[in-house]
Amino acid sequence: MCGRFILGVVREELERLVDDYYGIKGIPTEYALPRYNVAPGQPILAVVGDGAKNRIGTLRWGFVPFFAKDEKGGPAMINARAETILEKPVYAQSLQKKRCLILADGFYEWKKEGSAKTPMRIFLKDVPLFAMAGLYSAWIRPDGTKLFSCAIVTTAANDFMKPIHERMPAILPLENQKVWLDADSADLGALARLLVPYDARRMDAHPVSAAVNDVRRDEASLIQRA
């Protein structure tokens, strides 16, 4: 699974990267950066495509399907399993029409060693920013306003991740990101085949402080090697 992640780049650097990668000028001014401990229920930055151009905005992490009776319980649906994504009616509309990229430069996972769990920071060796495949939904509140929420797609662990955890986010290489965002990508089977474990050789990790367990903590010291 993926239950916490990091977007530790400063605003100016992120603006440069999203311009280079996605042709987007500027990011929402209300979104505070950097973030070192993004948790379920919080707003996250995501890229979406409308067929003509890409846009960036905020979604709440915790999927609330459009047909839900209320918005409660959304934070519990933080991940969507790649292996069953074609079989789950709850994600059908989003897989067809509401795919997104969730931006990060690292994520946390807890490595079990006997009865202990050690938090680990996982990151990529050679890129300053990566994108996790996501699905989003628009739920209409009784007052007519919309709640935009999302889930991170996860896949089986690669050889690097297996000693840490059996699951990992579906990180998309840049060439596959364009296909995932493309509104004309109608072959759902082909889209599902993009959701594979990332290249293990390009990943690294180190243990971090147990302070990351506290969702109220969000400072640079959280990503430092313990």
C-alpha positions as CSV (number, residue, x, y, z in Angstrom):
1,M,0.0,0.0,0.0
2,C,1.0,3.6,0.1
3,G,-0.1,5.5,3.2
4,R,2.3,8.5,3.3
5,F,4.3,10.3,0.8
6,I,6.7,13.2,0.3
7,L,6.7,16.3,-2.0
8,G,9.8,17.9,-0.6
9,V,10.7,20.3,-3.5
10,V,10.4,24.0,-3.0
11,R,7.7,25.9,-5.0
12,E,10.1,27.4,-7.5
13,E,11.7,24.0,-8.3
14,L,8.3,22.3,-8.6
15,E,7.0,25.1,-10.9
16,R,10.1,24.5,-13.2
17,L,9.5,20.7,-13.2
18,V,5.8,20.8,-14.0
19,D,6.5,23.2,-16.8
20,D,9.2,20.9,-18.2
21,Y,7.3,17.7,-17.7
22,Y,3.7,18.7,-18.4
23,G,3.7,22.1,-20.0
24,I,1.9,23.7,-17.0
25,K,2.6,27.2,-15.9
26,G,2.4,27.7,-12.1
27,I,0.9,25.7,-9.3
28,P,-1.9,26.5,-6.9
29,T,-0.7,29.3,-4.6
30,E,-2.7,28.0,-1.7
31,Y,-0.9,24.7,-1.6
32,A,1.9,24.9,1.0
33,L,5.3,23.5,0.0
34,P,7.5,21.6,0.7
35,R,5.5,18.7,2.3
36,Y,7.4,15.9,4.2
37,N,4.5,13.9,5.5
38,V,1.4,13.9,3.3
39,A,-1.3,11.7,4.9
40,P,-4.8,10.4,3.9
41,G,-7.5,13.0,4.2
42,Q,-5.2,15.8,3.2
43,P,-5.1,17.7,-0.1
44,I,-2.5,16.5,-2.6
45,L,-1.2,18.0,-5.9
46,A,-2.3,16.1,-9.0
47,V,-2.0,16.6,-12.7
48,V,-5.0,15.9,-14.9
49,G,-5.5,16.1,-18.7
50,D,-8.6,17.2,-20.6
51,G,-7.4,16.1,-24.1
52,A,-6.1,19.5,-25.0
53,K,-3.8,20.4,-22.2
54,N,-2.7,19.4,-18.7
55,R,-3.8,21.1,-15.6
56,I,-2.6,20.9,-11.9
57,G,-4.8,21.2,-8.9
58,T,-5.6,19.7,-5.5
59,L,-7.6,16.6,-4.7
60,R,-8.4,15.1,-1.3
61,W,-6.6,11.9,-0.7
62,G,-9.3,9.3,0.0
63,F,-11.5,8.2,-2.8
64,V,-15.3,9.1,-2.6
65,P,-17.1,7.6,-5.6
66,F,-19.6,9.8,-7.3
67,F,-22.5,7.6,-6.3
68,A,-21.7,7.6,-2.5
69,K,-24.4,8.6,-0.1
70,D,-22.1,10.9,1.8
71,E,-18.4,11.8,1.9
72,K,-17.6,9.9,5.1
73,G,-15.2,7.0,4.8
74,G,-13.4,8.4,1.8
75,P,-10.0,8.5,3.5
76,A,-10.2,4.8,4.0
77,M,-10.1,4.3,0.2
78,I,-6.6,5.7,-0.2
79,N,-5.3,2.9,-2.6
80,A,-6.7,1.1,-5.6
81,R,-5.1,-2.3,-6.4
82,A,-3.8,-2.5,-10.0
83,E,-4.5,-6.2,-10.2
84,T,-8.2,-5.8,-9.7
85,I,-8.8,-2.3,-11.0
86,L,-10.7,-3.6,-14.1
87,E,-13.0,-5.7,-11.9
88,K,-14.1,-3.0,-9.4
89,P,-17.3,-1.1,-10.3
90,V,-16.4,1.6,-7.8
91,Y,-13.5,2.7,-10.0
92,A,-15.0,2.0,-13.5
93,Q,-16.0,5.6,-14.3
94,S,-12.7,7.0,-13.0
95,L,-10.6,4.5,-15.0
96,Q,-12.4,5.5,-18.1
97,K,-12.5,9.3,-17.6
98,K,-10.8,10.5,-14.5
99,R,-7.2,9.4,-14.4
100,C,-4.5,11.6,-12.8
101,L,-0.9,11.7,-11.8
102,I,-0.1,12.3,-8.1
103,L,3.3,14.1,-7.7
104,A,5.9,13.0,-5.2
105,D,9.6,12.7,-4.6
106,G,9.4,9.9,-2.1
107,F,7.1,7.8,0.0
108,Y,7.2,6.0,3.3
109,E,6.7,2.4,4.1
110,W,7.1,0.5,7.4
111,K,9.4,-2.5,7.4
112,K,8.5,-5.3,9.7
113,E,11.3,-6.8,11.7
114,G,9.9,-9.2,14.2
115,S,7.4,-7.2,16.3
116,A,9.0,-3.9,15.4
117,K,8.1,-1.7,12.4
118,T,10.8,0.6,11.1
119,P,9.7,3.6,8.9
120,M,11.6,3.8,5.6
121,R,11.9,6.6,3.2
122,I,11.8,5.3,-0.4
123,F,12.9,7.5,-3.3
124,L,14.3,7.3,-6.9
125,K,18.0,7.7,-7.5
126,D,18.0,9.7,-10.7
127,V,14.9,11.9,-10.9
128,P,13.9,14.9,-8.6
129,L,10.2,14.3,-9.1
130,F,8.0,11.3,-10.0
131,A,4.3,10.6,-10.6
132,M,2.1,7.9,-9.1
133,A,-0.9,6.7,-11.1
134,G,-4.1,7.9,-9.5
135,L,-7.9,7.8,-10.0
136,Y,-10.1,10.7,-9.0
137,S,-13.8,11.3,-8.5
138,A,-16.1,14.3,-8.3
139,W,-18.8,13.9,-5.6
140,I,-21.6,16.5,-5.4
141,R,-22.5,17.7,-1.9
142,P,-26.1,18.5,-1.0
143,D,-25.3,22.2,-1.4
144,G,-24.2,21.6,-5.0
145,T,-20.4,22.1,-4.4
146,K,-18.0,19.3,-5.5
147,L,-15.6,17.3,-3.6
148,F,-12.7,16.1,-5.7
149,S,-11.0,13.1,-4.2
150,C,-8.5,10.5,-5.3
151,A,-6.8,7.1,-4.7
152,I,-3.2,6.1,-5.5
153,V,-3.0,3.0,-7.6
154,T,-0.7,0.3,-6.1
155,T,1.0,-2.7,-7.5
156,A,3.0,-5.7,-6.3
157,A,6.4,-4.9,-4.9
158,N,9.5,-5.1,-7.1
159,D,12.6,-6.9,-5.9
160,F,13.9,-3.8,-4.2
161,M,10.7,-3.2,-2.2
162,K,9.9,-6.9,-1.3
163,P,12.1,-6.8,1.9
164,I,10.3,-3.7,3.0
165,H,6.7,-4.3,2.0
166,E,4.7,-6.4,-0.4
167,R,3.0,-3.4,-2.1
168,M,4.2,-0.2,-3.7
169,P,2.7,2.7,-5.6
170,A,2.4,2.3,-9.4
171,I,5.1,4.8,-10.4
172,L,4.8,5.7,-14.1
173,P,7.8,6.5,-16.3
174,L,7.4,9.8,-18.2
175,E,6.5,8.1,-21.5
176,N,3.6,6.2,-19.8
177,Q,2.4,9.2,-18.0
178,K,1.3,10.8,-21.3
179,V,-0.8,7.7,-22.1
180,W,-2.3,7.6,-18.6
181,L,-3.4,11.2,-18.9
182,D,-4.6,11.1,-22.5
183,A,-8.4,11.4,-22.6
184,D,-8.4,9.5,-25.8
185,S,-6.8,6.4,-24.2
186,A,-9.9,4.2,-24.3
187,D,-8.3,0.7,-24.1
188,L,-8.7,0.0,-20.4
189,G,-6.8,-3.2,-20.7
190,A,-3.8,-1.3,-22.2
191,L,-4.1,1.2,-19.4
192,A,-4.1,-1.5,-16.7
193,R,-0.9,-3.0,-18.3
194,L,0.9,0.3,-17.5
195,L,0.5,-0.4,-13.8
196,V,3.5,-2.5,-13.2
197,P,6.3,-2.4,-10.6
198,Y,8.9,0.3,-11.2
199,D,12.5,-0.5,-12.1
200,A,14.0,-1.8,-8.9
201,R,17.5,-0.7,-10.0
202,R,16.5,2.9,-9.9
203,M,15.2,2.9,-6.3
204,D,16.8,3.6,-2.9
205,A,15.7,3.8,0.7
206,H,16.9,4.5,4.2
207,P,15.3,4.3,7.7
208,V,13.8,7.5,9.2
209,S,12.7,8.6,12.6
210,A,9.5,7.2,14.1
211,A,8.4,10.8,14.3
212,V,6.9,10.3,10.9
213,N,4.2,8.2,12.5
214,D,2.6,11.4,13.8
215,V,0.5,12.9,10.9
216,R,0.8,16.3,12.7
217,R,4.6,16.4,12.0
218,D,5.7,17.8,8.7
219,E,9.3,19.0,8.8
220,A,12.5,18.3,6.8
221,S,14.0,16.2,9.6
222,L,11.5,13.5,8.9
223,I,13.3,12.4,5.7
224,Q,16.8,12.3,7.2
225,R,18.4,9.0,7.8
226,A,17.8,7.7,11.3
